[in-house]
Amino acid sequence: MSIAEPRLIGPRVSLRPLQVSDHPGWSAVRRRGRDWLEPWEPLPDPGTADPAVDVDAFRSRCGAWDRQRHFDTAYGFGMFLGDEFVGEVSLASVLRGPYQSASIGYWIDEGHAGRGLVPEGVVLVLRYGFEELYLHRIEAAIVPRNARSRRVAEKLGLRDEGTATRLLQIRGEWEDHVRYAITAEEWQARKAELEGRFLHPQPVPPASR
């Protein structure tokens, strides 16, 4: 298994690890989308610099993802539409040994939501996780009221495994999460369907600005 910096290319979006030079685009999306994104995210540790306004904090964030990739513990990707940064998809909490599993997370700029870009990016990362990293199971844990994120998991046909009680801290509260999953066997059975639906060339609907 290679730890080289991956590039995942779809018909509309491309994914790659973020670099310090991506800070202006990343920062612009995060700053204008605080009300859209932050209700679904954990509170940062006290005293932590905000990478949306502090380029050194963003540099540290990029370095942390690079180290995790090097040690095969997590894989983070910026998602781009052409040269424009539009969101992120990540594989976190990679477990080896008898588990061979990871958690997938994703978010997108509000102005690009509803255009089918996230499912495309997620399918690219699922393929990478199963076929390049040789994972056996990938799960997404989503706050029940986060209808938009759940819609992505359901659109992809990920298996609903039920709700885990108070699984993660979100904005300072321990929140229940619906757990969706797909295994390597399910990926192989559904690969042609998922690639056919989400990785065939298709037009890009206009952004809602």
Legacy VTK file of the C-alpha trace (Angstrom):
# vtk DataFile Version 3.0
C-alpha trace
ASCII
DATASET POLYDATA
POINTS 209 float
0.000 0.000 0.000
1.411 3.385 -1.029
1.465 6.444 1.207
2.088 8.702 -1.792
-0.140 11.759 -2.085
-3.276 10.528 -3.867
-5.249 12.266 -6.606
-8.824 11.101 -7.212
-10.414 12.293 -10.447
-14.127 12.167 -11.235
-16.098 13.448 -14.200
-16.746 16.771 -12.456
-14.747 16.952 -9.217
-11.183 16.137 -8.284
-9.882 15.331 -4.807
-6.420 15.764 -3.341
-4.801 16.559 0.011
-4.975 20.235 0.873
-1.866 22.425 0.729
-1.034 25.718 2.409
-1.582 27.459 -0.940
-5.254 26.399 -0.740
-5.845 28.583 2.298
-7.488 31.564 0.532
-10.155 29.410 -1.111
-10.662 27.172 1.922
-10.843 30.165 4.254
-13.402 31.958 2.084
-15.698 28.912 2.058
-15.376 28.331 5.792
-15.869 31.963 6.779
-18.991 32.553 4.721
-20.380 29.117 5.636
-20.063 29.153 9.426
-23.822 28.971 10.012
-24.089 26.197 7.409
-21.204 24.012 8.626
-20.458 24.577 12.288
-23.746 23.271 13.788
-22.630 19.754 12.735
-19.045 19.933 13.996
-17.352 19.401 17.382
-16.236 22.426 19.343
-12.494 23.034 18.929
-10.229 22.618 21.914
-10.032 25.784 24.064
-7.353 28.168 22.867
-7.073 26.550 19.442
-6.434 29.020 16.626
-9.085 29.158 13.897
-7.548 27.908 10.619
-10.115 29.923 8.674
-8.435 33.145 9.823
-4.940 31.963 10.835
-2.808 30.634 7.981
-0.336 29.061 10.445
-3.180 27.070 11.997
-4.210 25.983 8.494
-0.604 24.969 7.784
-0.652 22.860 10.949
-3.954 21.306 9.879
-2.495 20.334 6.496
0.587 18.936 8.219
-1.546 16.866 10.598
-3.422 15.299 7.656
-0.099 14.600 5.918
1.297 12.864 9.021
-1.856 10.806 9.435
-1.651 9.715 5.815
2.009 8.800 6.291
1.118 6.635 9.282
-1.992 5.188 7.579
-4.392 6.521 10.217
-6.462 9.019 8.180
-6.780 10.398 4.666
-8.120 13.897 4.026
-9.088 15.311 0.652
-10.036 18.749 -0.551
-12.709 18.620 -3.232
-12.319 20.881 -6.250
-14.565 21.865 -9.141
-11.964 22.841 -11.699
-9.600 25.037 -9.683
-12.282 26.086 -7.186
-12.246 24.575 -3.704
-15.788 23.430 -2.823
-15.548 21.024 0.136
-13.850 18.071 1.790
-14.193 14.304 2.004
-12.118 12.326 4.501
-11.405 8.859 5.790
-10.662 9.072 9.518
-10.020 6.613 12.349
-8.435 3.997 10.095
-8.132 0.747 12.043
-6.074 -2.183 10.819
-5.672 -5.658 12.290
-8.971 -7.519 12.423
-10.969 -4.312 11.782
-9.700 -2.893 8.467
-12.201 -0.071 8.833
-12.532 3.706 8.641
-15.085 6.495 9.079
-15.995 8.738 6.156
-16.959 12.377 6.547
-17.887 15.070 4.046
-18.993 18.677 3.754
-19.554 21.162 0.935
-19.818 24.891 0.399
-23.459 25.902 0.756
-23.409 27.552 -2.667
-22.567 24.210 -4.297
-24.954 22.032 -2.279
-27.637 20.087 -4.111
-25.620 19.653 -7.308
-24.644 16.006 -6.797
-20.983 16.837 -6.192
-20.757 15.243 -2.734
-22.032 11.787 -3.824
-19.493 11.838 -6.646
-16.685 12.710 -4.238
-17.804 10.101 -1.722
-17.881 7.342 -4.367
-14.331 8.304 -5.412
-13.191 7.991 -1.789
-15.071 4.711 -1.252
-13.339 3.260 -4.294
-9.979 4.483 -3.005
-10.650 3.068 0.455
-11.664 -0.375 -0.752
-9.387 -0.780 -3.774
-6.233 1.115 -2.760
-6.258 0.973 1.038
-7.859 -2.492 1.159
-10.327 -1.549 3.872
-13.132 -3.948 4.676
-15.697 -1.558 6.183
-16.389 2.170 5.868
-19.024 3.913 7.966
-20.591 7.373 8.153
-21.986 8.599 11.485
-24.498 11.438 11.092
-26.548 13.475 13.565
-30.177 12.379 12.969
-31.473 15.884 12.257
-28.751 16.545 9.647
-31.079 15.742 6.773
-28.729 16.883 4.021
-25.863 14.616 5.074
-28.238 11.730 5.616
-29.639 12.269 2.138
-26.160 11.664 0.677
-25.760 8.376 2.565
-29.242 7.262 1.546
-28.746 8.334 -2.075
-25.660 6.110 -2.154
-27.595 3.248 -0.600
-25.365 2.902 2.454
-26.813 0.456 4.961
-28.551 2.034 7.985
-27.194 0.196 11.032
-29.226 2.112 13.585
-28.561 4.945 15.995
-25.649 5.088 18.422
-26.572 6.945 21.604
-24.474 10.031 22.478
-21.692 8.908 20.138
-19.834 12.171 19.478
-19.487 15.657 20.933
-21.090 18.204 18.592
-20.974 21.884 19.602
-20.353 20.806 23.179
-23.226 18.310 23.409
-23.015 14.522 23.230
-25.185 13.738 20.228
-26.802 10.553 18.940
-25.625 9.532 15.452
-27.194 7.353 12.784
-24.562 4.897 11.545
-24.454 4.058 7.858
-21.984 1.515 6.485
-20.765 -0.367 3.454
-18.409 -3.349 3.370
-15.942 -4.489 0.738
-18.336 -7.267 -0.295
-21.131 -4.735 -0.778
-18.801 -2.445 -2.708
-17.877 -5.235 -5.109
-21.530 -6.156 -5.589
-22.568 -2.545 -6.196
-19.433 -1.057 -7.773
-20.776 -0.993 -11.337
-24.044 0.578 -10.157
-22.376 3.280 -8.032
-19.776 4.150 -10.644
-22.441 4.164 -13.354
-24.693 6.524 -11.401
-22.106 8.893 -9.972
-18.879 8.656 -11.990
-20.199 8.850 -15.530
-19.828 12.282 -17.107
-22.820 14.486 -16.343
-23.598 18.206 -16.552
-22.940 20.448 -13.575
-26.065 22.339 -12.407
-25.458 26.055 -11.796
-24.284 27.087 -8.344
-26.747 28.887 -6.083
-24.916 32.073 -5.192
LINES 1 210
209 0 1 2 3 4 5 6 7 8 9 10 11 12 13 14 15 16 17 18 19 20 21 22 23 24 25 26 27 28 29 30 31 32 33 34 35 36 37 38 39 40 41 42 43 44 45 46 47 48 49 50 51 52 53 54 55 56 57 58 59 60 61 62 63 64 65 66 67 68 69 70 71 72 73 74 75 76 77 78 79 80 81 82 83 84 85 86 87 88 89 90 91 92 93 94 95 96 97 98 99 100 101 102 103 104 105 106 107 108 109 110 111 112 113 114 115 116 117 118 119 120 121 122 123 124 125 126 127 128 129 130 131 132 133 134 135 136 137 138 139 140 141 142 143 144 145 146 147 148 149 150 151 152 153 154 155 156 157 158 159 160 161 162 163 164 165 166 167 168 169 170 171 172 173 174 175 176 177 178 179 180 181 182 183 184 185 186 187 188 189 190 191 192 193 194 195 196 197 198 199 200 201 202 203 204 205 206 207 208
